[in-house]
Amino acid sequence: MGEKPKLRVTLLTGRTIEQGVGKEHGKSSKEYVESVSVCYMDPEDMKKLGVKDKTNIQVSTAFGSVVVKAQKSLRAPHPSVIFIPYGPWANVIVDPETHGIGMPSFKGIPATVEPAPEKPVLGLKELLELQFRKG
C-alpha cells in the first residue's frame, strides 16, 4: 500500500463566530466541540490530499498531533495555509511556550496535514485525558 500524501502547511489559529456561538452553549456542548474540532483548508489543498469536506485529517506540528475534521475554507484561495479555531484541539499543536508575555504563539506554525480516515476525532473528555493524564 502506498504512503499517504502529506502536505506541508502553515497553521493559523484564532477566533470564529461559530466557536463563539458554540461556547455560549457550553464547552462540553456538541455545538462547541463541532465548532473547534475542525480545520479550514483551501479546497485545492484538500484535492491534493484526496480528502473531502468533513473527513478526518491529522494535523501535526513540533508540539503535537491531533485529528480534526477537514472543512473547505470559504476564504480561499490560501494555498498551504490552514486554520483551526481556538480550543482544546488547537491547543494540542501550538507551542505552549509564552516567551514571557503570558500568551503562546497562535500564528505561523509549521505543520503537516495528512488524511486520517481510520482515526477518530477525540471527544473533549478523551482529548483532555490524553493530554493531561498523569504518568
C-alpha positions as CSV (number, residue, x, y, z in Angstrom):
1,M,0.0,0.0,0.0
2,G,1.4,3.4,-1.0
3,E,2.3,6.1,1.6
4,K,-0.4,8.6,2.4
5,P,0.0,12.0,1.0
6,K,1.3,14.7,3.3
7,L,1.0,18.4,2.8
8,R,3.4,20.9,4.5
9,V,1.4,23.9,5.6
10,T,1.4,26.9,7.9
11,L,-1.1,26.7,10.8
12,L,-3.0,29.8,12.0
13,T,-5.4,29.7,14.9
14,G,-7.9,32.2,16.0
15,R,-11.5,33.0,16.9
16,T,-14.5,32.3,14.7
17,I,-18.2,33.2,15.0
18,E,-19.1,29.5,15.2
19,Q,-16.6,29.0,18.1
20,G,-18.1,32.0,19.9
21,V,-21.7,30.8,19.4
22,G,-20.7,27.2,20.4
23,K,-19.0,28.5,23.6
24,E,-22.3,30.1,24.6
25,H,-23.8,26.5,24.6
26,G,-21.1,25.4,27.0
27,K,-17.7,24.0,26.3
28,S,-18.9,20.4,26.6
29,S,-21.8,21.0,24.2
30,K,-21.9,19.3,20.8
31,E,-22.1,22.8,19.2
32,Y,-18.9,23.9,20.8
33,V,-17.0,20.7,20.1
34,E,-18.1,20.7,16.4
35,S,-17.1,24.4,16.0
36,V,-13.5,23.9,17.3
37,S,-12.5,20.3,16.2
38,V,-12.2,21.4,12.6
39,C,-9.5,22.6,10.2
40,Y,-10.3,25.0,7.5
41,M,-8.4,24.2,4.3
42,D,-8.0,25.6,0.8
43,P,-10.2,23.4,-1.5
44,E,-7.2,22.8,-3.8
45,D,-5.1,21.6,-0.9
46,M,-7.9,19.2,0.0
47,K,-7.8,17.9,-3.6
48,K,-4.1,17.4,-3.4
49,L,-4.5,15.3,-0.2
50,G,-7.5,13.4,-1.6
51,V,-9.8,14.5,1.3
52,K,-13.4,15.6,1.1
53,D,-15.3,18.1,3.3
54,K,-15.9,16.8,6.8
55,T,-13.4,13.9,6.6
56,N,-10.8,13.2,9.3
57,I,-7.3,14.6,8.9
58,Q,-4.3,14.6,11.2
59,V,-2.5,17.8,11.8
60,S,1.0,17.6,13.2
61,T,3.5,20.2,14.5
62,A,6.7,20.0,16.5
63,F,4.4,20.3,19.6
64,G,1.9,17.5,19.0
65,S,-0.6,15.9,16.7
66,V,-4.4,16.0,16.6
67,V,-7.2,14.5,14.4
68,V,-9.8,17.0,13.3
69,K,-12.4,17.3,10.5
70,A,-11.3,18.9,7.3
71,Q,-13.6,21.8,6.2
72,K,-13.5,23.7,2.9
73,S,-12.5,27.3,3.6
74,L,-14.8,29.9,2.2
75,R,-12.0,32.4,2.3
76,A,-9.9,30.6,-0.3
77,P,-7.5,30.8,-2.1
78,H,-4.9,30.5,0.6
79,P,-2.7,27.5,-0.5
80,S,-0.7,25.8,2.2
81,V,-2.3,27.8,5.0
82,I,-4.7,26.0,7.4
83,F,-6.9,27.5,10.2
84,I,-8.1,25.8,13.4
85,P,-10.3,27.7,15.7
86,Y,-9.1,28.4,19.3
87,G,-9.9,25.5,21.6
88,P,-8.6,22.2,23.1
89,W,-7.8,20.7,19.6
90,A,-5.7,23.7,18.6
91,N,-4.0,23.8,22.0
92,V,-2.6,20.3,21.4
93,I,-0.5,21.5,18.5
94,V,0.6,25.1,19.4
95,D,3.8,25.9,21.2
96,P,3.0,26.1,25.0
97,E,5.9,28.5,25.5
98,T,4.7,32.0,26.2
99,H,8.1,33.8,25.8
100,G,7.4,35.9,28.9
101,I,4.2,37.5,27.6
102,G,1.7,35.0,29.0
103,M,0.3,34.0,25.6
104,P,1.5,31.3,23.3
105,S,2.1,32.0,19.7
106,F,-1.1,31.0,17.7
107,K,0.0,32.0,14.2
108,G,2.5,30.9,11.6
109,I,3.3,27.4,13.0
110,P,4.8,25.0,10.5
111,A,2.6,21.9,10.3
112,T,1.8,18.8,8.2
113,V,-1.6,17.6,7.2
114,E,-2.4,14.0,6.1
115,P,-5.6,12.0,5.6
116,A,-6.7,10.1,8.7
117,P,-10.0,8.3,7.8
118,E,-9.2,5.5,10.1
119,K,-8.6,7.7,13.2
120,P,-11.4,9.3,15.2
121,V,-11.7,12.9,16.2
122,L,-11.5,12.5,20.0
123,G,-14.3,13.9,22.2
124,L,-13.4,16.6,24.7
125,K,-13.1,14.3,27.6
126,E,-10.9,11.8,25.7
127,L,-8.7,14.6,24.3
128,L,-8.1,16.2,27.8
129,E,-7.4,12.8,29.4
130,L,-4.9,12.0,26.7
131,Q,-3.2,15.4,27.0
132,F,-3.2,15.6,30.8
133,R,-3.1,12.0,32.0
134,K,-0.8,11.5,34.9
135,G,2.2,9.2,34.2
